[in-house]
């Protein structure tokens, strides 16, 4: 029996599928047009234990590890949800782990130990004020790293935080922030030295802080139900108690969480491909042209077979790497390869799936059309394909 396919994880799949069928599918089109999911969905997901999957019970989570989180992500999409829904509902997966790790609590074997070696003034308090309410669905958090002129250059962050007594004074801006409009707080990467020095620290900044402005809602090609924002900080005073870990540990904290984030995106990629194979197969069985089902034609059958093969290969490799990450192995190169393999499979499969749907696939009424749009971000978010290739090249000693 595969470690990813245990009786407990089959039950988790069933729970996730029931949640999507009951709470998501009747409303997803409306949320796509509204540009966000309702806050009530977070509370509903929390009550049945889905929101806290992968977080320890000691901080208000439901237990489980990285593999359980992957199961939930995969099943949400295969049940008719979308990667955009994952981004909106599970943003805490990138907003909270740094706080949990700084408090000395491990997550799925990939995070653990206090950052900087000792607890900072507010580490345990941050768990009570932000982690627990978020996992209970009563708060929403976001992660703010990317800046308008920064892209993937995390070390080059220019948003500054100057110490002033018991506060930091923050100035700068962030962009492409997932759940930035709905978030009650933002885990923010700031520079505590001169801009671009690489001396990074993480601060939790409340949305209602004076000088903190949430800018326009960014309109996107895909992920329509996931709100995305620009953020601005002008002399925002943030208590030192809202610092995550010690000063100058932000870069390490961000890097530690990249493995889980990249595997989540890889999972979204192969799961989207799986869903599109299923949709295309069903369509080709039911759709008739010139008096025969599309699936009766060899060229169509072979195309579906190739799509299925690419998807299953990507799924198997992502699972293999995820097992190693959950066990605490340092597999940075393999994580990068898993993301690229899954994204490449997804790109090819969603394109072919839409083609097989013909004109209907081009309509907003077609589920495959949403997956086609949503899939494009997966090779950009969490480190672009080109960045992953550079990591892989370094792993090869090049």
Rosetta blueprint (number, residue, H / E / L):
1 X L
2 X L
3 X L
4 X L
5 X L
6 X L
7 X H
8 X H
9 X H
10 X H
11 X H
12 X H
13 X H
14 X H
15 X H
16 X H
17 X H
18 X H
19 X H
20 X H
21 X H
22 X H
23 X H
24 X H
25 X L
26 X L
27 X L
28 X H
29 X H
30 X H
31 X H
32 X H
33 X H
34 X H
35 X L
36 X L
37 X L
38 X L
39 X H
40 X H
41 X H
42 X H
43 X H
44 X H
45 X H
46 X H
47 X H
48 X L
49 X L
50 X L
51 X L
52 X L
53 X E
54 X L
55 X L
56 X L
57 X H
58 X H
59 X H
60 X L
61 X L
62 X L
63 X E
64 X L
65 X L
66 X H
67 X H
68 X H
69 X H
70 X H
71 X H
72 X H
73 X H
74 X H
75 X H
76 X H
77 X H
78 X H
79 X L
80 X L
81 X L
82 X L
83 X H
84 X H
85 X H
86 X H
87 X H
88 X H
89 X H
90 X L
91 X L
92 X H
93 X H
94 X H
95 X H
96 X L
97 X H
98 X H
99 X H
100 X H
101 X H
102 X H
103 X L
104 X L
105 X L
106 X L
107 X E
108 X L
109 X L
110 X L
111 X E
112 X L
113 X L
114 X L
115 X L
116 X L
117 X L
118 X L
119 X L
120 X L
121 X L
122 X L
123 X H
124 X H
125 X H
126 X H
127 X H
128 X H
129 X H
130 X H
131 X H
132 X H
133 X H
134 X H
135 X H
136 X L
137 X L
138 X L
139 X L
140 X L
141 X E
142 X E
143 X E
144 X E
145 X L
146 X L
147 X L
148 X L
149 X L
150 X L
151 X L
152 X L
153 X L
154 X H
155 X H
156 X H
157 X L
158 X L
159 X L
160 X E
161 X E
162 X E
163 X E
164 X E
165 X L
166 X L
167 X E
168 X E
169 X E
170 X E
171 X E
172 X E
173 X E
174 X E
175 X E
176 X E
177 X E
178 X E
179 X L
180 X L
181 X L
182 X L
183 X L
184 X L
185 X E
186 X E
187 X E
188 X E
189 X E
190 X E
191 X E
192 X L
193 X L
194 X L
195 X L
196 X L
197 X L
198 X L
199 X L
200 X E
201 X E
202 X E
203 X E
204 X E
205 X E
206 X E
207 X L
208 X L
209 X L
210 X L
211 X L
212 X E
213 X E
214 X E
215 X E
216 X E
217 X E
218 X L
219 X L
220 X L
221 X L
222 X L
223 X L
224 X L
225 X L
226 X L
227 X L
228 X E
229 X E
230 X E
231 X E
232 X E
233 X E
234 X E
235 X E
236 X E
237 X E
238 X E
239 X E
240 X H
241 X H
242 X H
243 X E
244 X E
245 X L
246 X L
247 X L
248 X L
249 X L
250 X H
251 X H
252 X H
253 X H
254 X H
255 X H
256 X H
257 X H
258 X H
259 X H
260 X H
261 X H
262 X H
263 X H
264 X H
265 X H
266 X H
267 X H
268 X H
269 X H
270 X H
271 X H
272 X H
273 X H
274 X H
275 X H
276 X H
277 X H
278 X H
279 X H
280 X H
281 X H
282 X H
283 X H
284 X H
285 X H
286 X H
287 X L
288 X E
289 X E
290 X L
291 X L
292 X E
293 X E
294 X H
295 X H
296 X H
297 X L
298 X H
299 X H
300 X H
301 X H
302 X H
303 X H
304 X H
305 X H
306 X H
307 X H
308 X H
309 X H
310 X H
311 X H
312 X H
313 X H
314 X H
315 X H
316 X H
317 X H
318 X H
319 X H
320 X H
321 X H
322 X H
323 X H
324 X H
325 X H
326 X H
327 X L
328 X L
329 X L
330 X L
331 X L
332 X H
333 X H
334 X H
335 X H
336 X H
337 X H
338 X H
339 X H
340 X H
341 X H
342 X H
343 X H
344 X H
345 X H
346 X H
347 X H
348 X H
349 X H
350 X H
351 X H
352 X H
353 X H
354 X H
355 X H
356 X H
357 X H
358 X H
359 X H
360 X H
361 X H
362 X H
363 X L
364 X L
365 X L
366 X L
367 X H
368 X H
369 X H
370 X H
371 X H
372 X H
373 X H
374 X H
375 X H
376 X H
377 X H
378 X H
379 X H
380 X L
381 X L
382 X L
383 X L
384 X L
385 X H
386 X H
387 X H
388 X H
389 X H
390 X H
391 X H
392 X H
393 X H
394 X H
395 X H
396 X L
397 X L
398 X L
